[in-house]
Amino acid sequence: MDESNILEVKDLLTTFRTERGLMKAVDGVSFQVKKGEILGVVGESGCGKSVTSQSIMRLYDEKRTARYSGEILLNGDNLLKKTEKEMREIRGRDVAMVFQDALSSLNPGIKIGEQIMEPLRIHQHMKKKEARERALEMLRLVGIPAPEDRLEQYPHELSGGMRQRVMIAIALACQPKLLIADEPTTALDVTIQAQIMDLIVELNQSLSMGVILITHDLAVVAETCSRVVVMYLGQIVEEADVNDLFDNPMHPYTNGLIQSIPKLNGNRKEHLYTIEGMVPLLNQIPKGCRFAPRCPYATELCRNKMPELEMISDTQKVRCFYAAERGEMSV
């Protein structure tokens, strides 16, 4: 494993047992996150972004519904070989997560201070007074005014932006090596969204931690990420440095996502670009390329054979038979 990598995911497969049989939600996903890097993971709903992130944390019920295979190397240590007891030690201490909905993620019956102090007392064995001081420090770090008052409040007493800042404070309390932010600005207004993203970038730089940013918002990705992984129906279809991805998207799906971004100088009378069709259900995965039924360039080869994810340059991988032939796609 490259020593600059905090996380290295190799051929990750996440399968769920359902009434309809086994469903592969994540199928052969591989990527790395370096120290101090923000990796963006994008794609439509149902493409496997959140399942991938929660698989890294091993949050699914492995006794009843979920099964993992492959490797998830955190500083070279394979998390898939850890016991549940060992994983409980790792969660919060080494890897932390900020979920989409802070209100449902925070415990409504426990004060904010206690929720920040809990991981500190569990993982760092702090006494209550020391944990309280660290909790105050974390609230100040994430820009919450009057932190002494906030410690004594319950989640419902805070605004949406404040609750999301509290979630980030909890996630960063033990100074993890890796932060997974799953749609951290969902349901927040534009001003608060910008503040939360600025905070994540600032903390990423000051703490030199790796960040996985899962989002639908390609504009946020363009501003904050250094590399991007594009997922479709449980697979990576393209991976590239952020500038290469936006300047030269090589997969038709990536191109469609970028074309779908509203343009400030566009013709308001024209309809916004949309990708035809919808992401299929996991029990309706196409035979060949998974994007073929929606792809304007698909051929019989695409519909019958799965393309591999291949390097086409030093900074770009793509899962498409015809990427090299088409060259640059105009956006």
Sequence and secondary structure as in RCSB ss.txt:
>XXXX:A:sequence
MDESNILEVKDLLTTFRTERGLMKAVDGVSFQVKKGEILGVVGESGCGKSVTSQSIMRLYDEKRTARYSGEILLN
GDNLLKKTEKEMREIRGRDVAMVFQDALSSLNPGIKIGEQIMEPLRIHQHMKKKEARERALEMLRLVGIPAPEDR
LEQYPHELSGGMRQRVMIAIALACQPKLLIADEPTTALDVTIQAQIMDLIVELNQSLSMGVILITHDLAVVAETC
SRVVVMYLGQIVEEADVNDLFDNPMHPYTNGLIQSIPKLNGNRKEHLYTIEGMVPLLNQIPKGCRFAPRCPYATE
LCRNKMPELEMISDTQKVRCFYAAERGEMSV
>XXXX:A:secstr
  TTEEEEEEEEEEEEEETTEEEEEEEEEEEEEETT EEEEE  TTSSHHHHHHHHTT S TTTTEEEEEEEEET
TEEGGGS HHHHHHHBTTTEEEE S HHHHS TTS HHHHHHHHHHHHS   HHHHHHHHHHHHHHTT SSHHHH
HT  GGGS HHHHHHHHHHHHHTT  SEEEEESTTTT  HHHHHHHHHHHHHHHHHHT EEEEE S HHHHHHH 
SEEEEEETTEEEEEEEHHHHHHS  SHHHHHHHHTS  TTS TTS     SS    GGG  SS TTGGG TT  H
HHHHS    EEEETTEEE  TTHHHH S   
